[in-house]
Amino acid sequence: MKDFTFKALAITNEMDLNKIAIHCGIPKKYTWEQPLILKGDILTSILQKDIDDLQQVLVFSFGSVVFINHSTMDEITDFLKFLQTFEPDIALQHVDRYTDDYSLHIEEIDSMELTDEYVVVAKYEFFYPELISTVLAKSVAFEKIEEQLGNIHDSLEMMIDRLEKGKLRVSNKELARTTAKIVRHEYNTLAYIMILDKPDLTWTNSTASQFYDGMMDFFELNDRYKILKSKTEILYHIVEGFSNISHSIRGLFVEWIVVILIVIEVVLTLLQIIGWIPSH
């Protein structure tokens, strides 16, 4: 059987698969964990050209797209322009920023061989394209999120530098903006990609389950998930520390204002007593 090539791209944070499915005349209602698989006549209609039977495009709700057996960038670009009509925030000039290329080879071997660039199996199974695509889609989405986490770290480092220089005040707006970035990062990572959830077909097919687990382990998705979760918790602790410092400073400022007002009141009273200020 012909080898399969895969190209995965992380192009946005999330996509509404049901809007795309309705446009394509697909009656199925998609949940967040199911990819939208486009092939045959539907894909021919989108790309306006003849499509090979083995060519597919898998669109994932968490913003990744995987092209199977698409050898030209023109086809990929045309499809992304189609997606852009549903998700205008897709920036076509940056679509190759988070990407991965992979391939599936069918050869007479004794056991499966996994590498960074390809997987070799002895016999083709129907679930290989979808499971490989799912792992690649999650991997490139993680790459995107890992960079976003780095940006959050950079902004916090700037706040720490200011703290070291004695500039202790942090505005509520700045704290809220940083906290929002962390919450969005956590939502994209932990709640939306659902890295630990397995595709439905792995629950009914033990061979598919073993293959998927092997791919997940090789791409270290579970380990990357744990690291991101740990880093996210550290970010929350840092922001909480800034918040406590900021609130303490504001509380101290209010206390000093109260003390100053009391002192002023005492001084005015003494001046009235000694007659320097006429009493009312």
C-alpha positions in Angstrom: 0.0 0.0 0.0 1.1 3.6 -0.7 2.8 5.5 2.1 0.9 8.2 3.9 2.3 11.7 4.5 1.0 14.1 7.2 1.4 17.8 7.7 0.0 19.2 10.9 -0.5 23.0 11.6 -1.7 24.8 14.7 -3.4 27.9 13.2 -5.7 29.3 15.9 -7.0 28.7 19.4 -10.3 27.0 18.5 -12.7 26.3 15.7 -16.4 25.7 15.4 -16.5 22.4 13.5 -20.3 22.4 13.3 -20.4 25.6 11.2 -17.9 24.1 8.8 -19.9 20.8 8.7 -23.2 22.5 8.0 -21.6 24.4 5.1 -20.2 21.1 3.7 -23.6 19.4 4.0 -22.5 17.1 6.8 -25.5 16.4 9.1 -23.4 15.0 12.0 -23.3 17.1 15.2 -19.7 17.4 16.4 -18.5 17.4 20.0 -15.2 19.0 21.0 -13.2 15.7 21.0 -14.2 14.6 17.5 -12.2 15.8 14.4 -14.0 16.9 11.3 -12.7 14.6 8.5 -13.1 16.0 5.0 -12.3 13.8 1.9 -13.8 12.7 -1.5 -16.4 14.9 -3.1 -16.5 17.4 -0.2 -12.8 18.0 -0.4 -12.9 18.2 -4.2 -15.6 20.9 -3.9 -13.6 22.9 -1.4 -10.3 22.8 -3.4 -11.9 22.9 -6.8 -9.7 20.1 -8.1 -9.6 16.4 -8.4 -8.7 14.6 -5.1 -7.0 11.3 -4.6 -8.9 8.7 -2.6 -6.2 8.7 0.0 -6.2 12.5 0.5 -7.9 13.8 3.6 -8.0 16.9 5.8 -8.7 16.6 9.6 -9.9 19.7 11.4 -9.7 19.8 15.2 -11.8 22.0 17.4 -8.7 23.1 19.4 -7.3 24.9 16.3 -5.1 22.3 14.5 -5.5 21.0 11.0 -3.8 17.9 9.6 -3.4 17.3 5.8 -2.9 13.7 4.7 -1.2 13.1 1.3 -1.3 16.7 0.2 2.0 17.4 -1.5 1.6 21.0 -2.6 1.4 24.2 -0.5 -1.2 25.5 -3.0 -3.7 22.9 -1.8 -3.0 23.7 1.8 -3.2 27.4 1.3 -6.5 27.1 -0.6 -8.0 25.0 2.2 -6.8 27.4 4.9 -8.4 30.3 3.0 -11.6 28.3 3.1 -11.3 27.9 6.9 -10.6 31.6 7.2 -14.1 32.4 6.0 -15.3 30.7 9.3 -12.5 31.8 11.5 -11.3 35.3 10.4 -8.6 35.5 13.1 -6.5 32.8 11.2 -3.4 34.6 10.0 -2.3 32.9 6.7 1.2 34.5 6.8 2.0 32.7 10.1 0.4 29.3 9.5 3.7 27.5 9.2 4.9 28.8 12.6 3.7 25.7 14.5 4.0 22.7 12.2 5.1 19.1 12.0 5.6 16.7 9.1 5.3 13.0 9.5 4.7 9.8 7.5 3.4 6.3 7.7 5.2 3.5 6.0 3.9 0.0 5.4 6.6 -2.6 5.3 7.2 -6.3 6.2 8.7 -5.9 9.7 8.3 -7.8 12.9 7.3 -4.9 15.1 6.3 -1.3 14.8 9.1 1.2 14.5 8.6 4.8 15.7 10.9 7.7 14.9 10.7 11.5 15.0 9.8 11.6 11.3 7.9 8.4 10.5 6.3 5.3 11.9 6.6 1.9 10.2 4.0 -0.8 10.5 3.7 -4.3 9.0 0.0 -4.0 8.1 -2.3 -1.1 7.3 -5.2 -0.5 9.7 -8.1 1.9 9.1 -7.4 3.8 12.3 -3.8 4.8 11.6 -4.6 8.1 9.7 -6.9 9.4 12.3 -4.8 8.4 15.3 -1.6 9.7 13.9 -3.3 13.0 12.9 -4.8 13.3 16.4 -1.3 13.0 18.1 0.3 15.4 15.6 -2.6 17.9 16.0 -2.1 17.9 19.8 1.6 18.1 19.5 1.6 21.3 17.3 -1.1 22.8 19.5 1.1 22.2 22.5 4.0 23.8 20.7 1.9 26.9 20.3 0.8 26.9 23.9 4.3 26.4 25.2 5.4 29.6 23.3 2.4 31.5 24.8 3.5 30.3 28.2 7.0 31.7 27.5 5.4 35.1 26.7 3.6 35.1 30.0 6.8 34.3 31.8 8.5 37.2 30.1 5.8 39.6 31.2 6.1 38.3 34.8 9.9 38.6 34.6 9.5 42.3 33.8 7.3 42.8 36.9 9.9 41.0 39.0 12.6 43.3 37.7 10.6 46.3 38.7 10.1 44.7 42.2 13.9 44.2 42.5 14.4 47.9 41.7 12.0 48.9 44.6 9.0 49.7 42.4 6.5 47.7 44.4 3.3 49.1 43.0 1.4 46.9 40.5 -1.8 48.2 39.1 -5.0 46.2 39.4 -5.4 46.4 35.6 -1.9 44.9 35.0 -2.6 42.1 37.5 -6.0 41.4 35.9 -4.4 41.3 32.4 -1.7 38.9 33.5 -4.1 36.7 35.4 -6.4 36.6 32.3 -3.5 35.4 30.2 -2.8 32.6 32.6 -6.4 31.5 32.8 -6.6 31.5 29.0 -3.4 29.5 28.8 -4.8 27.0 31.3 -8.1 26.7 29.5 -6.4 26.1 26.1 -4.1 23.5 27.7 -6.0 21.6 30.4 -9.7 22.1 29.5 -9.7 22.4 25.7 -7.1 20.2 24.2 -7.9 17.5 26.8 -4.6 15.8 26.2 -5.4 12.9 28.5 -8.7 12.0 26.7 -8.4 9.2 24.1 -10.3 9.1 20.8 -13.5 7.1 20.9 -12.3 4.3 18.6 -9.5 3.4 21.0 -12.1 2.3 23.6 -13.5 -0.4 21.3 -10.3 -1.5 19.6 -7.3 -2.7 21.7 -4.9 -2.5 18.8 -5.9 1.1 18.1 -5.5 1.8 21.8 -2.0 0.4 22.0 -0.9 2.2 18.9 -2.3 5.5 20.2 -0.6 5.1 23.6 2.7 4.3 21.8 2.4 7.5 19.7 1.5 9.6 22.8 4.5 8.2 24.7 6.9 8.8 21.9 5.7 12.4 21.4 5.9 12.8 25.2 2.5 14.5 25.3 1.6 13.4 28.8 4.9 14.6 30.1 4.6 17.9 28.3 1.1 18.2 29.8 2.4 17.7 33.4 5.2 20.2 32.9 2.7 22.8 31.6 0.3 22.2 34.4 3.1 22.6 36.9 4.4 25.8 35.3 0.8 27.2 35.3 0.5 26.6 39.0 3.8 28.4 39.6 2.5 31.3 37.6 -0.6 31.5 39.8 1.6 31.6 42.9 3.7 34.4 41.5 0.7 36.5 40.5 -0.8 35.8 43.9 2.4 37.1 45.5 2.3 40.3 43.4 -1.3 40.7 44.4 -0.6 40.4 48.1 2.3 42.9 47.9 0.2 45.3 46.0 -2.7 45.0 48.4 -0.4 45.4 51.4 1.1 48.6 49.9 -2.4 50.0 49.3 -3.4 49.1 52.8 -0.3 50.7 54.2 -1.0 53.8 52.1 -4.5 54.1 53.5 -3.3 53.6 57.0 -0.7 56.4 56.6 -3.4 58.7 55.2 -5.6 58.1 58.3 -2.6 58.8 60.6 -1.8 62.0 58.7 -5.4 63.1 58.9 -5.5 62.4 62.7 -2.2 64.4 63.2 -3.7 67.3 61.2 -6.8 67.2 63.3 -4.8 67.2 66.5 -2.6 70.1 65.3 -5.6 72.2 64.3 -7.2 71.5 67.8 -4.0 72.6 69.6 -3.8 75.8 67.5 -7.4 76.6 68.4 -6.6 76.1 72.1 -3.6 78.4 72.1 -5.6 81.0 70.0 -3.6 80.9 66.9 -6.7 79.8 65.0 -10.1 81.3 65.9 -12.7 78.8 66.9 -16.1 78.8 65.2 
